[in-house]
Amino acid sequence: MVRFNEVMKKYETGTVSEGETADQLEREVLPAWREVGKQIADHQLSPAPQSRLGQLLVDYVSAYEAWWTELAHALREGDSAAAKAATRHRDRAEALGKRISAWKP
């Protein structure tokens, strides 16, 4: 997430264009994030309470990946529908993050 924040700060300050931001998201943020998701999915926890937490983590990573993928598309294409979809994915990711933070087995 640190790299995502760095990329977005450059975009927000006008240092890079929308297309460059989309490129950086696709090239520098998403591949590493997908690897995190794969590692979590490959190491699902058990018994049941921990497996529920594991599923929350998988869903969390997937929601962020969907957010950043839609955001890159929205920036590259100037697509307002993709921007709205990105916002929905972001909101879902944030809600999942709150559930993970409040997790009690």
C-alpha positions as CSV (number, residue, x, y, z in Angstrom):
1,M,0.0,0.0,0.0
2,V,2.9,2.3,0.5
3,R,3.7,2.2,-3.2
4,F,0.0,2.9,-4.1
5,N,0.1,5.9,-1.8
6,E,3.3,7.2,-3.4
7,V,1.8,6.8,-6.9
8,M,-1.4,8.5,-6.0
9,K,0.4,11.4,-4.3
10,K,2.4,12.0,-7.5
11,Y,-0.9,12.0,-9.4
12,E,-2.7,14.3,-7.0
13,T,0.2,16.8,-7.1
14,G,0.2,16.8,-10.9
15,T,3.7,15.3,-11.1
16,V,2.4,12.5,-13.4
17,S,-0.5,12.2,-15.9
18,E,-3.5,10.0,-15.6
19,G,-2.0,7.6,-18.1
20,E,1.3,7.5,-16.3
21,T,-0.5,6.9,-13.0
22,A,-2.5,4.0,-14.6
23,D,0.8,2.5,-15.9
24,Q,2.4,2.7,-12.5
25,L,-0.6,1.1,-10.8
26,E,-0.5,-1.8,-13.4
27,R,3.3,-2.2,-13.4
28,E,4.3,-1.4,-9.8
29,V,1.4,-1.8,-7.5
30,L,-0.9,-4.6,-8.8
31,P,1.7,-7.3,-9.4
32,A,3.0,-7.2,-5.8
33,W,-0.5,-7.0,-4.4
34,R,-1.6,-10.0,-6.5
35,E,1.4,-11.9,-5.1
36,V,0.2,-11.1,-1.5
37,G,-3.3,-12.3,-2.4
38,K,-1.8,-15.6,-3.8
39,Q,0.3,-16.2,-0.7
40,I,-2.7,-15.6,1.6
41,A,-4.9,-17.9,-0.5
42,D,-2.2,-20.6,-0.6
43,H,-1.9,-20.5,3.2
44,Q,-5.5,-20.5,4.4
45,L,-5.7,-20.9,8.1
46,S,-7.7,-23.5,10.0
47,P,-9.6,-24.5,12.2
48,A,-12.9,-22.7,11.4
49,P,-12.4,-19.3,13.2
50,Q,-9.0,-18.8,11.6
51,S,-10.3,-20.0,8.2
52,R,-13.0,-17.3,8.4
53,L,-10.3,-14.7,9.1
54,G,-8.3,-16.1,6.2
55,Q,-11.3,-15.7,3.9
56,L,-11.7,-12.1,5.1
57,L,-8.1,-11.5,4.2
58,V,-8.5,-13.0,0.8
59,D,-11.6,-10.9,0.2
60,Y,-9.8,-7.8,1.5
61,V,-6.9,-8.3,-0.9
62,S,-9.3,-9.0,-3.8
63,A,-11.3,-5.8,-3.1
64,Y,-8.1,-3.7,-3.2
65,E,-7.0,-5.4,-6.4
66,A,-10.4,-4.7,-7.9
67,W,-10.2,-1.1,-6.8
68,W,-6.8,-0.5,-8.2
69,T,-7.6,-2.3,-11.4
70,E,-10.7,-0.2,-12.0
71,L,-8.9,3.0,-11.0
72,A,-6.2,2.3,-13.5
73,H,-8.8,1.8,-16.2
74,A,-10.8,4.9,-15.2
75,L,-7.7,7.0,-15.3
76,R,-6.4,5.7,-18.6
77,E,-9.8,5.9,-20.4
78,G,-11.4,8.8,-18.5
79,D,-14.2,6.3,-17.7
80,S,-16.6,7.7,-15.1
81,A,-18.4,4.4,-14.7
82,A,-15.1,2.7,-13.9
83,A,-14.4,5.4,-11.5
84,K,-17.7,4.7,-9.7
85,A,-16.9,1.0,-9.7
86,A,-13.5,1.7,-8.3
87,T,-15.1,3.7,-5.5
88,R,-17.4,0.8,-4.6
89,H,-14.4,-1.6,-4.5
90,R,-12.6,0.9,-2.3
91,D,-15.5,1.1,0.1
92,R,-15.8,-2.7,0.3
93,A,-12.0,-3.0,1.0
94,E,-12.2,-0.4,3.7
95,A,-15.2,-2.2,5.3
96,L,-13.4,-5.5,5.2
97,G,-10.4,-3.8,6.8
98,K,-12.5,-2.7,9.7
99,R,-13.9,-6.2,10.1
100,I,-10.3,-7.6,10.1
101,S,-9.2,-5.0,12.7
102,A,-12.1,-5.9,14.9
103,W,-11.6,-9.6,14.5
104,K,-12.0,-11.8,17.6
105,P,-11.9,-15.6,17.1
